[in-house]
Amino acid sequence: MRAVPEPPPYRDFYYPLNVFMHILTAEEGGVDYLHYGLFEREDEPIGEAQERSTRMLLDRLPPPPARLLEVGIGLGTTLNRLLSMGYDAVGITPDEKQIAMARARHGDGLPVQCAAFESFEADRAFDAIVFQESSQYIDSEALFAKAEGLAPLVIVLDEFAMEPLETPGALRTHASFVEAASRHGFQILEDLDLSKMAPPTVRYFIKRLPAHRQRLIADLGLTNEQVDELIVNGDVYVERYLKGVYAYRLVLCAAV
């Protein structure tokens, strides 16, 4: 009797990240990161571009054995790397599926807690808080109100809207983020615009979605309409970047 193939481990991961994991696994042989790559050229391997993004973040950390809080762990790759570098690091995420997958990859001892940043109860202070594409899900006022009592340094690598948008689900504005930081005693030490390097990540998936359509439907239970929607939304997203409406930035905030 032919064995029934097991569903991919990321099938129940939240949409659309399960789609991106499916494509990366098929195209690249595996997935280390869920965040954007920062491309120096369009045809660069996405893994190299994602590593460049992570390296930019790591280069701005205080030296080990600093105490770090990573907000949003993805697949646990960066958290595990921080530990191997000698950092006293802890990760948090409100998503139990992320935690399960991260521990399956890096061991049950991975120091991660299931908690939203706004309600996280820390038993100690940190030297820095790291947000890699996780700050956009937190109200800027709430983010800095919480960070104010946790750490003197906040490092953010994320997307921003450069002008207000009334579209449902639109990104928070860069101006509101900076203003919230100032209200809670944080000074912007660095605000690096990386917007030209981010869109190839979206184009990578738009280009490959049609070829993976049937497998996405079979393996993840998607519909044709959902695949079409991802392609259309991806085109809109790239256009917003090209028009300067959306931006990808590295922002370093220090308590005054």
N, C-alpha and C positions, 0 to 999 in steps of 0.2 A: 504494500500500500504506500502510495506517495505521501510523504510527510507534508503537512500543511505548513507553509512558511509562517514564521512568527511575524507579527506586525512590527514595523520599525520602532525602536525605543522612544522616538520623539513624536510618535503619532498623536499622543494626547497632550503634547506641549502646546502652549497657548498659540493661537493663530494671530498673525501670520508667521511667527518665528518657526513653527513646525514646517512651514513651506520652505523657508530659507534653509533650514537644516537638511531637509530632504534634498534640495538641489545641491548644496555644498557637499553632502555625503556622496551623491552620485557623480558630481563633477570633479571633486578634489580628493575623494577617498576618505573624508572625515571632516569633523568640525571642531575647531579649538575655541573660536570666538564667535559671538553673536553680534558684535558691534561693527560699525562701518570700517572699511579700509580707507586709508589716506593715500591716494594714488599719485605717483610722480609722472606716470604715463598710463594711457588708457589700456594698453595690452599687458600691463604688469600683473603677475599672479595675485589673486585676491589675498592669499595667505601672507604674502610679503607686505601688502598694503595694510592689512590688519595688524601685523607685527609692528609696522612703523607707528601706527596710532598708539599702541600700547607702550612702545618705547618712549614716545613723547611724554606720556603720562609718568612713566617710571623715572624719567630724567628730572622731574620736578619734585620728587618726593624728598623729604628729609632723609638723611642716611640711616641705615639700620643701626641699632635695633628699635627704631621709632615705633610708637604704637599707632596703628592705622585702622581705620574703619572703612571698609569697602561697602558702599551702598549699592545693592544690585549686583549679584555675583555671576550672572550669566551661567556658564557651564563650570564655573569654579577655577578656570585656567589661570586667571590673573591672581586670585587669592592664593592658590597653591604656589604660584611663582613668587609671590611676596614672602611667603613663609620660607621657601627655599633660599631666598636672598638674605634671610636673617631678620626679617621684620616680625614684630609682635602684632600680627594682623588678625582681624575678625571681620567676617562678612555677614550681611543681613539681606534678606529678601522676604517679601510677603508670600512668595510662591513656593509651596511645598514641592511641586514638581521639579523646580530648579534645584532645590536642596537635594532631593533624591538622586537626580542625575549627576550633580556635582560630587556627591559622596560615592556614587557608584564608580566614578572615574578616578577620584583622588583619595578615597578611603573614608571610613566612617568617622575618623578623627578630625576631619576638616572642620575648623572652628567657624561654623555658620549658624545663625539663628533665624527662625521664621518670624519676622517682624517687619512692619512698615517703619520707615525712618521717623515719621512724625510721632509714633507711639513707642519707639525703641527706648527701653529702660537700661541705660548703661550703668555698670557698676564701677566705672573708672573713666578718667578723661583720656582723650587721644591727642596725638601730636598732629594728625591730619585726617581729614575725611575725603574720600575719593568717590567721585561720581563719574562713571563712564557710560554715558547715554542712559542714565537713570534719573538725573535731576529733572528732566522734562516732565516726569509723571508726578512731581511734587510741586505744590504751590510755592512760589518763590518766597513769599512772606513766611510761610510755615517752615521752609527749608532753613532759612537763616535764623529764625527764632529758635529752632532746635539746635543748629550748629553753634550758636552763640555760647551755649553752655557745655559743649562737647569738645571743641578743638579750636586752636588759633589759626588753623590753615584749612582752606577748602579748595580742592582742585576739581575742576569740572571740565569734561570733554564731552560736548553735546551740541544738539541742534537748538537754534533759536529762530524766532520770527523777527525780522528787522523792521516790521511795521505791523500794526494791529490787523488781525483778520477775524471776520465774523464767522468764518466757516467752522462748522462743528469739528472738533478734534484738532484744530489748528494749534501750532506750537505757541508757547508763551513768548512774550517779547523779550528781547535782549535788554531793552530799557527798564522794564519792570524788574528784571533780575538784578541789574546793577543798582537800582534804587533800593530794593529790598536789602541788598548787601550793606549799603551805606546806612540804612536805618538801624541795622543791628550791629554796627560797629566794625564792619569789614571794609577794607580798602582793596581796590583792584590793583594788583601788582603787575599782572600780565593779562592781556586780552588779545589773543592771537587768532586772526581770521584764516581758517583753513578751508573755506567754502569751495574753492576751485578743486580741491583734492577729493571731495566727498561724493559728487554725483556719479562717478564711475561705478561705485558700489551698487547704486540703484539700477544703473544700466546693465550691470552684470546679470541681475536677476530678470529684468525685463526681456533681455535677449534670450534667456534660457527657458523661460516659463512655457512658451508654446511647445518646445520639444519634450518637456516633462509633463505636459497636461494629463495624459492618460494615466501615468503612474501616480500623479498627485490625486487624481480622482479615485484610483483603485486603492492606494496605500493610506491616504489620509481622509478619504471620504469627502473630498471637495466636490463642488459642482462646477460645470463649465462656466457658469455665471461668476463664480468666485475667482476663477483663474482669469477671466476677462477683466474683472474688476481690479485685480492686482496689477495687470498690465496698464490699464487706463490710469489708475491712481499713481503708478510709478512714473508715467509720462508727465502727469500734473506735478508731481513732486520735483522731478528734474527741472521742469520749466520754472518753478518757483525759485530754485537755486540759481538758474541762469539769469533770472530777472532781479536777483538780489533780495527777494522777499524772504527767503529762508537762508540761513547761514549756519555753518559748522564752526565752532570756536572752542579754543582752549582758554579757560578763564581761571586765573589764580587769585584767590581772595585771602587776605591775611587780616587778622584782628588788629585793630589799631591800639 
